[in-house]
């Protein structure tokens, strides 16, 4: 009898909370989320992409991406997108999508593009699973080139270079390409030009100074086994 009563009491409490939350939400929607002209003050819209798993450039609503995972805003207001599975950096500008940096390999017969590594002019440079991005005060773009285990830079004059990492999985500190990362997925640039890297599968936060010195900011994980969802 006590169990039945307890369950009934819990059910009544949940119903009461839901009812109160619903009433509150309705009040917020009708008052706080609407402007003086009753227009919505917050609204989610599609900025670019048709939802197709492809690599089409063109009008923003008709363009397509393959698993985009990072964005950065340039000084001119255009948006760069790390188009991860296309291994490209795309640009959304004036309502159109174009390829800003990167070169696709293995795109024939509906084969998903292959990633690789090559520095040089942004039109011929090659990435492998680029993810997080950020820009510095001068307009340079920094990219966590995840599957290359490197941090890359697109200078404002259009050249792609490797800032740090030699492409071999590891957690070595050092200068520039002497350092090693393991699946870095994001970067952030401080006002002084220092880079902070989310070195994902090393479970570390790394720092890259403007002169290229890579150091580790937190203690390494002692876990032997990683738990993967699913």
C-alpha positions in Angstrom: 0.0 0.0 0.0 2.8 2.4 0.8 4.5 1.7 -2.6 1.2 2.5 -4.4 0.8 5.7 -2.4 4.4 6.7 -3.0 4.1 6.2 -6.8 0.8 8.2 -6.8 2.4 11.0 -4.9 5.4 11.1 -7.3 3.0 11.1 -10.3 1.0 14.0 -8.8 4.2 16.0 -8.2 5.5 15.4 -11.8 2.1 16.5 -13.2 2.1 19.6 -11.1 5.6 20.5 -12.2 4.9 19.9 -15.8 1.7 22.0 -15.6 3.6 24.8 -13.9 6.4 24.7 -16.4 4.0 24.7 -19.3 2.2 27.7 -17.9 5.5 29.5 -17.4 6.7 28.7 -20.9 3.5 30.0 -22.4 4.0 33.2 -20.5 7.6 33.6 -21.6 6.6 32.9 -25.2 3.8 35.4 -25.2 5.7 38.1 -23.4 9.5 37.8 -23.4 10.0 36.1 -26.8 7.9 38.5 -28.8 8.7 42.0 -29.8 6.5 45.0 -29.9 5.1 44.0 -33.2 4.6 40.4 -32.0 7.5 39.1 -34.1 9.7 36.3 -32.7 12.9 37.6 -31.1 14.6 34.2 -31.5 14.3 32.0 -34.5 16.3 29.2 -36.0 16.8 29.3 -39.8 19.0 27.5 -42.3 22.0 29.6 -43.1 23.5 27.3 -45.8 23.1 23.8 -47.0 20.4 21.7 -48.6 20.8 18.8 -46.3 22.3 16.6 -49.1 25.5 14.7 -48.2 27.7 16.1 -51.0 30.1 18.9 -52.0 28.1 21.3 -54.2 29.0 25.0 -54.3 26.5 27.7 -55.4 23.5 29.4 -53.8 23.6 28.9 -50.0 20.3 27.1 -49.9 21.3 24.7 -52.7 24.9 24.0 -51.6 25.8 20.8 -49.8 28.3 19.7 -47.1 29.5 16.5 -45.6 29.5 16.7 -41.8 30.5 20.3 -41.2 32.0 20.6 -37.7 33.4 24.1 -37.3 32.9 27.7 -38.3 34.9 31.0 -38.1 33.8 34.5 -39.1 36.2 36.6 -41.1 36.5 40.4 -40.9 34.4 40.9 -44.0 31.5 39.1 -42.3 31.7 36.0 -44.4 31.7 32.6 -42.6 34.2 29.8 -43.1 33.0 26.3 -42.6 35.1 23.3 -41.8 33.5 20.8 -44.1 35.0 17.8 -42.3 34.2 14.8 -44.5 34.9 16.7 -47.7 38.2 17.7 -46.2 37.6 21.3 -47.3 37.3 24.8 -45.9 34.2 26.3 -47.5 33.1 30.0 -47.4 29.6 31.4 -47.2 29.6 34.9 -48.6 26.9 37.1 -50.1 24.5 34.2 -50.1 26.8 31.8 -52.0 29.0 28.9 -51.0 32.4 28.4 -52.5 35.5 26.4 -51.6 37.9 28.6 -49.7 40.8 26.2 -49.1 41.5 22.6 -49.7 41.6 20.1 -52.6 39.4 17.0 -52.8 40.9 13.6 -53.6 39.0 10.4 -54.7 35.6 12.0 -55.7 34.8 9.8 -58.7 31.9 7.2 -58.8 30.3 8.7 -55.7 33.2 7.7 -53.5 33.6 9.8 -50.4 36.6 12.1 -50.7 39.9 11.0 -49.1 41.9 13.2 -46.8 45.6 13.8 -47.0 48.2 16.4 -46.0 49.8 19.1 -48.2 50.9 22.7 -47.4 51.0 25.5 -49.9 48.6 27.8 -51.7 45.1 27.4 -50.2 43.7 26.2 -53.6 46.1 23.2 -53.7 46.5 22.5 -50.0 45.0 19.3 -48.6 43.3 18.6 -45.3 42.1 15.5 -43.5 39.0 15.9 -41.4 39.3 19.6 -40.4 37.2 20.5 -37.4 37.4 23.5 -35.1 38.6 26.8 -36.4 39.4 30.3 -35.1 40.9 33.6 -36.4 43.4 35.9 -34.9 43.3 39.7 -34.9 45.2 39.9 -38.2 42.8 37.7 -40.1 44.8 34.5 -40.1 42.7 31.3 -39.7 43.8 28.4 -37.5 42.4 24.9 -38.0 42.4 21.7 -36.0 43.2 19.3 -38.8 41.9 16.4 -36.8 42.8 13.3 -38.8 46.2 14.7 -39.7 46.9 15.2 -36.0 48.2 18.7 -36.9 47.3 22.3 -36.3 47.2 24.2 -39.6 47.1 27.9 -40.5 45.7 29.8 -43.5 47.5 33.1 -43.6 45.6 36.2 -44.8 47.6 36.0 -48.0 46.2 32.6 -48.8 49.0 30.2 -47.9 48.4 27.1 -45.8 51.2 26.0 -43.4 51.5 23.5 -40.5 51.8 25.3 -37.2 52.4 22.3 -35.0 52.3 18.5 -35.2 54.2 16.0 -37.4 51.2 13.9 -38.3 52.2 11.0 -36.0 49.8 10.1 -33.1 51.4 11.1 -29.8 51.4 13.6 -27.0 54.9 15.1 -27.3 55.6 18.7 -26.5 58.2 20.6 -28.4 58.6 23.3 -31.1 56.3 23.3 -34.1 56.4 20.0 -36.0 58.4 18.3 -33.2 55.2 18.2 -31.2 52.5 15.5 -31.5 48.8 15.4 -31.1 46.1 12.8 -31.1 42.9 13.8 -32.9 42.8 17.5 -32.0 39.3 18.8 -32.6 39.2 22.5 -31.7 41.4 25.6 -31.4 41.0 29.0 -29.8 43.2 32.0 -30.4 44.0 34.5 -27.5 44.5 38.2 -28.1 48.2 37.8 -27.9 48.3 35.1 -30.6 48.6 32.1 -28.3 46.7 29.0 -29.5 44.8 26.7 -27.2 44.1 23.2 -28.6 41.6 20.6 -27.5 43.7 17.5 -28.0 40.7 15.2 -27.9 42.0 11.6 -27.7 44.9 12.6 -25.6 42.4 14.2 -23.1 44.7 17.2 -22.9 44.6 21.0 -23.4 47.7 22.1 -25.3 49.1 25.6 -25.7 51.1 26.9 -28.7 52.9 30.1 -28.2 53.3 32.6 -31.1 56.9 31.3 -31.6 55.6 27.7 -31.9 56.4 26.2 -28.5 53.8 23.5 -27.7 53.2 22.7 -24.0 50.6 20.7 -22.1 48.4 22.5 -19.6 46.8 19.6 -17.6 47.8 16.3 -16.2 47.5 13.4 -18.6 44.8 10.8 -18.2 45.7 7.5 -16.5 42.8 5.6 -18.0 43.8 2.5 -19.9 40.3 1.9 -21.4 38.2 4.4 -23.3 34.4 4.1 -23.1 32.7 4.8 -26.4 29.0 5.5 -26.6 26.9 2.8 -28.2 
